[in-house]
Each structure stands twice: as C-alpha cells, then as structure tokens.
Amino acid sequence: MPRHFDDLMLGSLELFCLSAELESFTAAAASAGLTAAAVSRSISRLEARLGVQLFARTTRRVRLTDSGQNYFEQCRLTLNQLVEAEREISGKQKSPTGIVRMSLPTSFGHFRILPLLPEFRQLYPAVQLDLHLSNRNIDFAEGFDLAVRGRIPPDSGLIARKLEDARLVVVAAPDYLRRRGTPLVPGDLAAHDCIQFLLPRTGQPVPWVLHQLGREVEWVTHGGIQCSEDILGPVTLARHGGGLLQTAHFLVEPDLKQGSLVEVMQDFGGAARAFSLLYPANRHMPQSVRVLIDFLVQRLAVRVEVAAS
C-alpha cells in the first residue's frame, strides 16, 4: 500500500479536528501545547493540499465550511478508529470506552431501545451514548456507528442483526366503530377513514400488510388524515376516534389492555415488520460498539421470549 500521509500531515489532521471541536485555533493550540500561529499554519497546509477552504475565519472564532464539515466527520471517525485499534492491539483497553453514535426510529426507540440503555450504562459506564431519534434514514458517513431501522436499504453494504419481528395490528377506538361499523374483510376498508403515515424517504403512505389466502398482501388504504415523522401521532388520532390504523402491536398494547383501542380484522392479521440493527460491513468496529450490539440483541431476544410465553 503506497504511503499517502507523513507524520506532519497526520498531525495536521489531529489539529484540524481539535480546532473544529473547539471552534478556535487559539483554544486548539492551548490544548495541544502549541502556538496559535503553528495551528493556523498547519490548517493552511491542509487546505492547500485539499484545494478547499475548511474554515471560515473571523476575529473571534473559526467555523467549518460545508466542505470542512464533511471532511471533519470523516477525519473524526477515522482518527477514533485508529485510537481504538491502538488500544485493542496494545491491550490497554481492559473495558470498553468511547462514544457510540446510534440512530433510532422514534417508535422502536421509545418503546424498545431507550428503556434498556440505563442498564447498559450501568454495565459499561465508560461508554457514552450519542442517540439520534428520527425516522430519517441516516448516512453512516455522517459519523454514526449503528442504526435501527424497520426497512433495510437494498444493496446497502450493511450488516443487519434482527432485533424483533414486530406484529402488526389494525385498531380503532370503540367510539369510531360504533359510528362507522367494524370492518370484517379487506374490502370493507374502502368505506372507512384509514389514518395514513407517510414514509420519510418517499413521502408516500405506508401500505397496510394483511394476510390473505395464506400470504402477505400490501393493501392501499385511504383516509382524510395523514401524518409524517412521528408515528405516535397516528396512535393518538386512532385513540380519539380519528379512524382505523395499522401499527405495531407494541405501540398500542396498553390501549388494547385498557380498551381505549380495539383490534379488528384479526382473521387477516399476523403480518410483522422486522426491526434490525444496521452497521457498515467494511468498517473497524470498536469494542464499545460490539458490546452494545451484543447487549441489545440479547436483551430484546429475552423480551420477545417473555412476551410469547
């Protein structure tokens, strides 16, 4: 493998990341034990090599340009991996440490992952968690280590560890069913208000999935209310009589027990949506990431077994 970086350039990358984090050449210089002029020259060499401006400079602070931000995310990830690899090979890391950045969908995050993380922190107090809750499909180039998703991007080059097959149910409030009647077969849905949830990536409604003639069939539904971003919005609407809703059973389990929602069309139920833990296949995995993966897979497997018993 040809050599692309000398010691001076590697040092410049470290100073670049330090300056970006502190938003100041002076603060970075104080942290590194150098002069502000030395840090500034180092950044200038890096900008000359790349042919782009990494920082927008003012008299009080420095701020990353768009190009600088993209480069910073890549450099920070790479330098962290080098530090982690050095710790592991030298045997200095007896217990996991570092920051794990994880992207979670709002529903599965709130109801499945977040309740488990205090226990994880008790087991591994030196591991810090940076959590991003959103239904947006993140790019791992943004610096994320892990992501939980209900849909795996095709040909993504990602490894997927299944966490749960979340059972889907069609529910409605008793008041809605008294007013509009109870649907018995898929064809009845055309006469009902079916609450729509829009996919973040396409902006199109999520098709409902029903079991029919021994196979899963996607069913296009229609309604006067559509929601995006927060999956708990449709649940609140259904709870207050806004219409029929297909959603994960774990989101409405308390409502079904209390009677504020009722499951309908059970003869066509049984479909499920798999939630998986995703991470890049070709990236060095720090010990902190490995222990979090193992912890979540194990704990959620136990939860599923208990729920099924």
LUMRO-43752 format. One record per residue (C-alpha): residue number from 0; x, y, z. Coordinates in nm, 4 decimals. Layout:
<pts>
(NUM (X Y Z))
...
</pts>
This chain:
<pts>
(0 (0.0000 0.0000 0.0000))
(1 (0.1540 0.3352 -0.1007))
(2 (0.2108 0.5947 0.1675))
(3 (-0.0279 0.8916 0.1445))
(4 (0.0389 1.0710 0.4752))
(5 (0.3591 1.1673 0.6532))
(6 (0.3817 1.2398 1.0259))
(7 (0.3312 1.6117 0.9648))
(8 (0.0076 1.5512 0.7730))
(9 (-0.1325 1.3170 1.0382))
(10 (-0.0571 1.5827 1.2975))
(11 (-0.2376 1.8383 1.0824))
(12 (-0.5467 1.6144 1.0744))
(13 (-0.5481 1.5934 1.4541))
(14 (-0.5121 1.9703 1.4869))
(15 (-0.7869 2.0202 1.2298))
(16 (-1.0296 1.8033 1.4290))
(17 (-0.9315 1.9729 1.7543))
(18 (-0.9845 2.3191 1.6032))
(19 (-1.3229 2.2125 1.4635))
(20 (-1.4378 2.0784 1.8004))
(21 (-1.3238 2.3885 1.9916))
(22 (-1.4117 2.6365 1.7134))
(23 (-1.0873 2.8196 1.7830))
(24 (-0.7262 2.7945 1.6694))
(25 (-0.6180 2.9550 1.9967))
(26 (-0.8064 2.7013 2.2099))
(27 (-0.6762 2.4145 1.9969))
(28 (-0.3214 2.5475 2.0351))
(29 (-0.3575 2.5677 2.4140))
(30 (-0.4911 2.2125 2.4271))
(31 (-0.2103 2.0789 2.2064))
(32 (0.0676 2.2794 2.3721))
(33 (0.1432 2.4785 2.0559))
(34 (0.1166 2.8387 1.9431))
(35 (-0.1944 2.9627 1.7622))
(36 (0.0296 3.0528 1.4664))
(37 (0.1546 2.6930 1.4429))
(38 (-0.2014 2.5621 1.4392))
(39 (-0.3029 2.8158 1.1736))
(40 (-0.0058 2.7170 0.9515))
(41 (-0.0963 2.3507 0.9914))
(42 (-0.4553 2.4131 0.8821))
(43 (-0.3369 2.6235 0.5885))
(44 (-0.1117 2.3376 0.4716))
(45 (-0.4087 2.1016 0.4897))
(46 (-0.6306 2.3409 0.2918))
(47 (-0.3590 2.3831 0.0277))
(48 (-0.3268 2.0060 -0.0060))
(49 (-0.7033 1.9599 -0.0465))
(50 (-0.7632 2.2681 -0.2564))
(51 (-1.0644 2.3749 -0.0467))
(52 (-1.1275 2.6125 0.2415))
(53 (-1.2057 2.4174 0.5571))
(54 (-1.2780 2.7075 0.7929))
(55 (-1.4496 3.0430 0.7641))
(56 (-1.2343 3.2655 0.9852))
(57 (-1.3413 3.5669 1.1913))
(58 (-1.1566 3.7641 1.4576))
(59 (-1.3364 3.5793 1.7376))
(60 (-1.3832 3.2230 1.6152))
(61 (-1.3457 2.9840 1.3271))
(62 (-1.6361 2.7963 1.1753))
(63 (-1.6340 2.4945 0.9448))
(64 (-1.7411 2.5453 0.5862))
(65 (-1.9711 2.2842 0.4295))
(66 (-1.6669 2.1102 0.2819))
(67 (-1.4917 2.1370 0.6160))
(68 (-1.7864 1.9814 0.7977))
(69 (-1.7928 1.6817 0.5637))
(70 (-1.4158 1.6370 0.5959))
(71 (-1.4320 1.6738 0.9753))
(72 (-1.6906 1.3960 1.0110))
(73 (-1.4746 1.1586 0.8080))
(74 (-1.1491 1.2548 0.9861))
(75 (-1.3012 1.2278 1.3337))
(76 (-1.4344 0.8809 1.2565))
(77 (-1.1013 0.7657 1.1130))
(78 (-0.8907 0.9047 1.3990))
(79 (-1.1229 0.7492 1.6572))
(80 (-1.0855 0.4143 1.4834))
(81 (-0.7047 0.4475 1.4925))
(82 (-0.7123 0.5231 1.8648))
(83 (-0.9449 0.2288 1.9275))
(84 (-0.7307 -0.0084 1.7221))
(85 (-0.4194 0.1014 1.9125))
(86 (-0.5890 0.0395 2.2452))
(87 (-0.7016 -0.3067 2.1457))
(88 (-0.3717 -0.4221 1.9958))
(89 (-0.1704 -0.2921 2.2903))
(90 (-0.4027 -0.4480 2.5466))
(91 (-0.4520 -0.1167 2.7231))
(92 (-0.8299 -0.1211 2.6955))
(93 (-0.9461 -0.3599 2.9672))
(94 (-1.3062 -0.2407 2.9485))
(95 (-1.4981 -0.0731 2.6645))
(96 (-1.4762 0.3030 2.6398))
(97 (-1.5613 0.5757 2.3918))
(98 (-1.8681 0.7285 2.2276))
(99 (-2.1204 0.5252 2.0285))
(100 (-2.3450 0.7233 1.7912))
(101 (-2.6720 0.5449 1.7180))
(102 (-2.9720 0.6439 1.5063))
(103 (-3.3114 0.5182 1.6246))
(104 (-3.6616 0.5390 1.4764))
(105 (-3.8895 0.7208 1.7183))
(106 (-4.1323 0.4364 1.7861))
(107 (-3.8876 0.1489 1.8347))
(108 (-3.6505 0.3828 2.0128))
(109 (-3.9025 0.4947 2.2762))
(110 (-4.0688 0.1584 2.3334))
(111 (-3.7823 -0.0872 2.2915))
(112 (-3.4305 0.0598 2.2963))
(113 (-3.4341 0.3567 2.5365))
(114 (-3.5728 0.1584 2.8337))
(115 (-3.2739 -0.0783 2.8078))
(116 (-2.9954 0.1779 2.7907))
(117 (-2.9732 0.2724 3.1630))
(118 (-2.8892 -0.0929 3.2326))
(119 (-2.6260 -0.0861 2.9578))
(120 (-2.4681 0.2248 3.1123))
(121 (-2.4523 0.0508 3.4494))
(122 (-2.2661 -0.2391 3.2892))
(123 (-2.0369 -0.0166 3.0790))
(124 (-2.0127 0.3260 3.2475))
(125 (-1.7152 0.4327 3.0347))
(126 (-1.9197 0.4034 2.7133))
(127 (-2.1047 0.7232 2.6216))
(128 (-2.4121 0.7092 2.4003))
(129 (-2.4991 0.9770 2.1442))
(130 (-2.8572 0.8998 2.0351))
(131 (-3.0343 1.0426 1.7303))
(132 (-3.4109 0.9770 1.7316))
(133 (-3.5648 1.0335 1.3910))
(134 (-3.7405 0.8404 1.1159))
(135 (-3.4929 0.9804 0.8633))
(136 (-3.2615 0.7272 0.7019))
(137 (-2.9179 0.8470 0.8067))
(138 (-2.5956 0.8065 0.6118))
(139 (-2.3212 0.6270 0.8036))
(140 (-2.0757 0.8744 0.6540))
(141 (-2.2289 1.1262 0.8964))
(142 (-2.0369 0.9560 1.1752))
(143 (-2.2941 0.7062 1.3016))
(144 (-2.1839 0.3669 1.4312))
(145 (-2.5227 0.1949 1.4466))
(146 (-2.8776 0.2443 1.3222))
(147 (-3.2031 0.0643 1.3970))
(148 (-3.4457 0.0514 1.1070))
(149 (-3.7664 -0.1237 1.0074))
(150 (-3.6585 -0.1374 0.6450))
(151 (-3.3126 -0.2361 0.5217))
(152 (-3.1885 -0.0356 0.2204))
(153 (-3.1260 -0.2730 -0.0753))
(154 (-2.7641 -0.3274 -0.1785))
(155 (-2.6532 -0.1108 0.1095))
(156 (-2.3342 -0.2923 0.2088))
(157 (-2.4672 -0.3047 0.5650))
(158 (-2.4787 -0.5906 0.8124))
(159 (-2.8245 -0.6407 0.9681))
(160 (-2.8842 -0.8083 1.3059))
(161 (-3.2557 -0.8704 1.3575))
(162 (-3.3888 -0.7382 1.6875))
(163 (-3.7594 -0.8174 1.6631))
(164 (-4.0405 -0.9145 1.4284))
(165 (-4.2954 -0.6583 1.5427))
(166 (-4.6503 -0.7877 1.4913))
(167 (-4.8829 -0.5512 1.3050))
(168 (-5.2442 -0.4954 1.4124))
(169 (-5.5384 -0.2947 1.2795))
(170 (-5.7029 -0.0968 1.5583))
(171 (-5.9693 0.1655 1.6177))
(172 (-6.1399 0.3354 1.9104))
(173 (-6.4719 0.1855 2.0296))
(174 (-6.6443 0.5179 1.9556))
(175 (-6.5264 0.5097 1.5927))
(176 (-6.6501 0.1528 1.5482))
(177 (-6.9919 0.2428 1.6929))
(178 (-7.0218 0.5301 1.4447))
(179 (-6.8775 0.3647 1.1345))
(180 (-6.9135 -0.0072 1.1913))
(181 (-6.6493 -0.2788 1.2244))
(182 (-6.4600 -0.3870 0.9106))
(183 (-6.4522 -0.7644 0.8671))
(184 (-6.2631 -0.8164 0.5382))
(185 (-6.0050 -0.6055 0.3487))
(186 (-6.2668 -0.4862 0.1030))
(187 (-6.4501 -0.3111 0.3872))
(188 (-6.1582 -0.0703 0.4349))
(189 (-6.2669 0.1373 0.1343))
(190 (-6.5647 0.2630 0.3360))
(191 (-6.3511 0.3722 0.6338))
(192 (-6.1170 0.6528 0.7326))
(193 (-5.7766 0.4847 0.7429))
(194 (-5.5142 0.7033 0.9104))
(195 (-5.2119 0.7400 0.6819))
(196 (-4.8455 0.7558 0.7849))
(197 (-4.6051 0.8905 0.5228))
(198 (-4.2673 0.7322 0.4604))
(199 (-3.9879 0.9858 0.5269))
(200 (-3.7902 0.8823 0.2188))
(201 (-4.0699 0.8924 -0.0408))
(202 (-4.3484 1.0967 0.1195))
(203 (-4.5911 0.8192 0.0190))
(204 (-4.8334 0.6477 0.2622))
(205 (-4.7149 0.3223 0.4166))
(206 (-4.9212 0.0393 0.2618))
(207 (-5.1001 -0.1852 0.5074))
(208 (-4.9931 -0.5511 0.5142))
(209 (-5.2633 -0.8159 0.5589))
(210 (-5.2667 -1.1943 0.5465))
(211 (-5.4900 -1.3168 0.2668))
(212 (-5.5092 -1.6639 0.1134))
(213 (-5.2020 -1.7734 0.3082))
(214 (-4.9722 -1.4911 0.2013))
(215 (-4.8941 -1.1320 0.2930))
(216 (-5.0601 -0.8741 0.0693))
(217 (-4.9954 -0.4996 0.0639))
(218 (-5.3247 -0.3112 0.0790))
(219 (-5.3591 0.0526 -0.0268))
(220 (-5.5915 0.2419 0.2074))
(221 (-5.7325 0.5933 0.2079))
(222 (-5.8322 0.8469 0.4709))
(223 (-5.8777 1.2124 0.5457))
(224 (-5.5801 1.2440 0.7838))
(225 (-5.2151 1.1780 0.7119))
(226 (-4.9156 1.2152 0.9426))
(227 (-4.5408 1.2213 0.8941))
(228 (-4.2283 1.1995 1.1100))
(229 (-4.3818 1.0931 1.4445))
(230 (-4.5519 0.7513 1.4388))
(231 (-4.7136 0.8234 1.7760))
(232 (-4.9310 1.0898 1.6084))
(233 (-5.1481 0.8336 1.4266))
(234 (-5.1839 0.6335 1.7506))
(235 (-5.3169 0.9414 1.9310))
(236 (-5.5587 1.0075 1.6442))
(237 (-5.6863 0.6495 1.6487))
(238 (-5.7250 0.6601 2.0279))
(239 (-5.9555 0.9617 1.9935))
(240 (-6.1726 0.8193 1.7177))
(241 (-5.9850 0.9514 1.4139))
(242 (-6.0121 0.6288 1.2163))
(243 (-5.8634 0.2852 1.1606))
(244 (-5.4872 0.2414 1.1968))
(245 (-5.2408 -0.0362 1.1246))
(246 (-4.9445 -0.0144 1.3575))
(247 (-4.7039 -0.2268 1.5611))
(248 (-4.8688 -0.4125 1.8475))
(249 (-4.6100 -0.2904 2.0972))
(250 (-4.7183 0.0705 2.0338))
(251 (-5.0820 0.0089 2.1285))
(252 (-5.0525 -0.2804 2.3757))
(253 (-5.1531 -0.0635 2.6779))
(254 (-5.4519 0.0774 2.4842))
(255 (-5.5698 -0.2716 2.3890))
(256 (-5.5497 -0.3842 2.7518))
(257 (-5.7354 -0.0741 2.8742))
(258 (-5.9966 -0.0890 2.5980))
(259 (-5.9245 0.2564 2.4538))
(260 (-5.8431 0.0767 2.1270))
(261 (-5.9843 -0.2461 1.9832))
(262 (-5.8149 -0.4815 1.7390))
(263 (-6.0194 -0.5582 1.4278))
(264 (-5.9821 -0.7874 1.1256))
(265 (-5.7903 -1.0440 1.3298))
(266 (-5.8607 -1.3119 1.0667))
(267 (-5.6335 -1.1163 0.8324))
(268 (-5.3665 -1.0346 1.0919))
(269 (-5.0318 -1.1957 1.1638))
(270 (-4.8125 -0.9795 0.9442))
(271 (-4.4982 -0.8416 1.1048))
(272 (-4.2307 -0.5815 1.0401))
(273 (-3.8710 -0.6725 1.1183))
(274 (-3.6605 -0.4193 1.3078))
(275 (-3.2870 -0.4677 1.2627))
(276 (-2.9645 -0.3220 1.3927))
(277 (-2.7533 -0.1990 1.0995))
(278 (-2.3819 -0.1210 1.0737))
(279 (-2.1263 -0.0978 0.7904))
(280 (-1.9660 -0.4255 0.6870))
(281 (-1.6271 -0.2787 0.5947))
(282 (-1.5559 -0.0643 0.8998))
(283 (-1.3409 -0.1419 1.2021))
(284 (-1.5720 -0.1989 1.4976))
(285 (-1.4609 -0.0636 1.8362))
(286 (-1.5178 -0.2756 2.1436))
(287 (-1.7748 -0.0228 2.2685))
(288 (-1.9892 -0.0806 1.9587))
(289 (-1.9554 -0.4586 1.9790))
(290 (-2.0738 -0.4769 2.3401))
(291 (-2.3743 -0.2547 2.2647))
(292 (-2.4750 -0.4753 1.9698))
(293 (-2.4483 -0.7908 2.1800))
(294 (-2.6385 -0.6309 2.4675))
(295 (-2.9325 -0.5150 2.2535))
(296 (-2.9625 -0.8408 2.0590))
(297 (-2.9589 -1.0436 2.3810))
(298 (-3.1980 -0.8235 2.5799))
(299 (-3.4539 -0.7941 2.3013))
(300 (-3.4428 -1.1705 2.2392))
(301 (-3.5284 -1.2223 2.6061))
(302 (-3.8129 -0.9662 2.5815))
(303 (-3.9618 -1.1454 2.2796))
(304 (-3.9414 -1.4846 2.4563))
(305 (-4.1172 -1.3473 2.7649))
(306 (-4.3907 -1.1852 2.5547))
(307 (-4.4510 -1.5104 2.3672))
(308 (-4.4747 -1.7248 2.6823))
</pts>
